């Protein structure tokens, strides 16, 4: 595998991933009967929490073992793309929510 730095492509991939995560969360909450403003608030809370965990901005530890995610995207058969540092997916949550909830 080749590891490439391409911040433009990486940002595009992050935005797509966050949008898909938020949509999946929204659908599952709708299936659970949550609607209206509560649906939007809970979707936002969960999406931000998940994105922050992926970004390694939330402490992840169990039994003394710390976990530090480092996000990459497979952008070709033998190619991984990253941005050269931790991801910042949480920054795309607001835009994804605006798109999903039409605000």
RODOTOR-762194 format. One line per 8 residues: their letters; for each residue y, x, z of N, C-alpha, C. Coordinates in steps of 0.001 Angstrom, whole numbers. Last residue first. Layout:
N
A = Y X Z Y X Z Y X Z  ...
***
This chain:
103
XXXXXXXX = 23076 -31528 7039 24365 -31408 7756 25092 -30165 7335  20401 -32164 6367 21529 -32609 5567 22872 -32557 6255  18198 -31143 7556 18776 -32322 8182 20059 -32797 7489  17477 -28945 5974 16482 -29951 6345 17090 -31253 6836  19902 -27474 5769 19219 -27966 4571 18248 -29102 4904  20398 -26910 8433 21399 -27645 7651 20752 -28241 6405  18122 -25385 8988 18300 -26683 9636 19333 -27535 8907  18647 -23107 7463 17438 -23898 7193 17572 -25293 7791
XXXXXXXX = 20962 -22170 8722 21016 -22624 7326 19811 -23480 6968  19872 -21523 11290 20956 -22497 11151 21019 -23047 9721  17960 -19508 10720 17557 -20804 11264 18638 -21857 11029  18683 -17001 10022 18508 -17947 8930 18154 -19353 9424  18639 -15423 12262 19941 -15671 11644 19869 -16700 10507  15990 -14995 12834 16691 -16021 13615 18051 -16355 13015  15280 -12786 11291 14972 -14129 10801 15732 -15219 11547  15564 -10050 11157 16624 -10846 11758 16514 -12288 11265
XXXXXXXX = 13327 -7273 11815 13804 -8424 11046 14887 -9159 11822  14086 -3848 12498 13525 -5144 12877 14112 -6246 12005  14337 -1825 9488 14554 -2064 10916 13878 -3383 11270  13852 -1763 6815 14092 -489 7486 14357 -605 8974  13077 -4070 5619 14509 -3756 5581 14847 -2453 6292  10292 -4259 3307 10909 -4415 4615 12366 -4003 4506  7456 -5056 1416 8902 -4880 1449 9400 -5132 2862  4574 -3649 -15 5175 -4333 1134 6661 -4031 1126
XXXXXXXX = 2283 -3742 -2627 3635 -3431 -2205 4056 -4300 -1031  165 -4359 -4296 66 -3169 -3448 1420 -2760 -2898  981 -6856 -5450 -389 -6610 -4978 -495 -5437 -4011  4175 -7634 -3995 3330 -7343 -5153 1956 -6998 -4587  5168 -8239 -1582 5958 -8670 -2733 5292 -8315 -4057  4559 -9048 1580 3833 -8540 415 4544 -9104 -802  6938 -8151 3996 6459 -9159 3061 5695 -8475 1937  7082 -7497 7528 7134 -7058 6135 6646 -8219 5280
XXXXXXXX = 8178 -7164 10839 7945 -8033 9705 8065 -7285 8379  6742 -6267 13633 7576 -5640 12604 7256 -6342 11303  6457 -6978 17156 6249 -7302 15748 7207 -6529 14844  5228 -5578 19804 6491 -5465 19074 6240 -5732 17596  3912 -6202 22954 3717 -6382 21522 5085 -6367 20850  2549 -4587 25802 3710 -5101 25090 3401 -5155 23601  293 -5204 28263 401 -4742 26880 1593 -5407 26219  109 -6397 30724 647 -5049 30668 758 -4474 29263
XXXXXXXX = -781 -8987 30165 -1651 -8052 30862 -1199 -6610 30778  1440 -9257 27585 338 -9913 28285 -541 -8839 28900  4530 -9885 26045 3699 -9010 26868 2610 -9848 27502  7474 -9942 24435 6099 -10398 24277 5213 -9395 25006  10814 -10914 24525 9788 -10065 25131 8408 -10712 24970  12494 -11359 21521 11953 -12022 22710 10826 -11145 23251  12986 -9958 19317 14115 -10092 20245 13712 -10837 21505  11221 -9665 17219 11078 -8766 18365 12310 -8789 19252
XXXXXXXX = 11183 -11556 15264 12206 -10506 15172 12115 -9464 16277  9281 -13342 16212 8964 -12534 15030 9920 -11343 14925  10847 -14444 18254 9615 -13722 18580 9215 -12820 17418  12834 -15687 16767 13195 -14615 17701 11984 -13798 18114  11328 -17650 15433 11994 -16589 14669 12368 -15410 15573  10558 -19230 17652 9540 -18560 16825 10171 -17400 16049  13100 -20091 18558 12196 -19359 19439 11151 -18578 18646  14080 -21480 16355 14798 -20310 16841 13902 -19449 17728
XXXXXXXX = 12153 -23532 16207 12344 -22608 15082 13050 -21335 15535  12557 -24852 18693 11273 -24201 18395 11438 -23180 17273  15235 -25725 18405 14815 -24918 19541 13524 -24151 19243  15158 -27287 16059 16021 -26106 16153 15550 -25169 17257  13394 -29316 16852 13068 -28472 15703 13872 -27179 15776  14916 -30430 18914 13646 -29774 19245 13192 -28875 18089  17138 -31428 17460 17312 -30488 18566 16029 -29730 18880  15970 -33204 15588 16758 -32054 15137 16875 -30994 16235
XXXXXXXX = 14749 -35040 17316 13960 -34313 16316 14694 -33059 15872  16968 -36061 18658 15972 -35293 19418 15109 -34471 18465  18247 -37498 16688 18887 -36289 17209 17907 -35418 17980  15288 -38794 15098 16727 -38762 15329 17248 -37421 15812  12050 -38511 16768 12953 -38884 15684 14405 -38623 16074  8621 -38026 17332 9982 -37632 17707 10902 -37881 16507  5966 -38487 16712 6817 -39611 17058 8226 -39265 17485  4391 -36558 15720 4248 -36819 17158 5176 -37938 17628
XXXXXXXX = 5320 -36376 13157 3975 -36922 13364 3730 -37270 14821  7702 -35037 13760 7739 -36408 13229 6397 -37093 13434  6604 -32577 14489 7320 -33361 15488 7459 -34816 15039  5540 -31778 12028 4636 -31984 13169 5309 -32796 14269  7926 -31565 10512 6861 -32503 10123 5942 -32788 11305  9311 -29506 11881 9885 -30851 11755 8818 -31884 11440  7564 -27330 11465 7846 -27799 12825 8354 -29234 12783  7776 -27105 8686 6473 -27366 9311 6644 -27908 10724
XXXXXXXX = 10515 -26484 8441 9975 -27707 7840 8632 -28078 8465  10605 -24015 9766 11378 -25147 10285 10849 -26464 9722  8943 -22486 8050 8610 -22674 9465 9315 -23898 10031  10445 -22616 5666 9096 -23182 5719 8646 -23423 7157  12759 -21253 6459 12863 -22625 5970 11503 -23317 6046  11662 -18765 7062 12274 -19561 8130 12391 -21015 7702  10803 -17945 4475 9864 -18073 5587 10429 -18979 6682  13258 -17868 3072 12179 -18757 2631 11192 -19003 3758
XXXXXXXX = 14590 -15885 4532 15162 -17227 4428 14100 -18236 4021  12896 -13659 4105 13121 -14183 5454 13629 -15616 5405  13209 -13321 1314 11897 -13679 1878 12033 -14253 3284  15912 -12579 1216 15442 -13762 491 14109 -14250 1063  15808 -10207 2708 16586 -11353 3188 16147 -12638 2508  14209 -8644 968 13757 -8938 2327 14494 -10151 2895  15846 -8398 -1252 14578 -9124 -1377 14058 -9530 -10  17889 -6881 42 18179 -8133 -666 16935 -8992 -791
XXXXXXX = 16635 -4589 1075 17225 -5568 1985 17523 -6904 1304  14015 -2880 658 14834 -3673 -267 15433 -4809 547  11847 -309 948 13017 -896 1579 13831 -1587 490  8282 -430 718 9595 -278 93 10682 -911 946  5216 981 859 6196 335 1716 7586 625 1164  2189 464 -793 3482 1126 -822 4462 313 6  -1191 833 0 0 0 0 1246 871 0
***
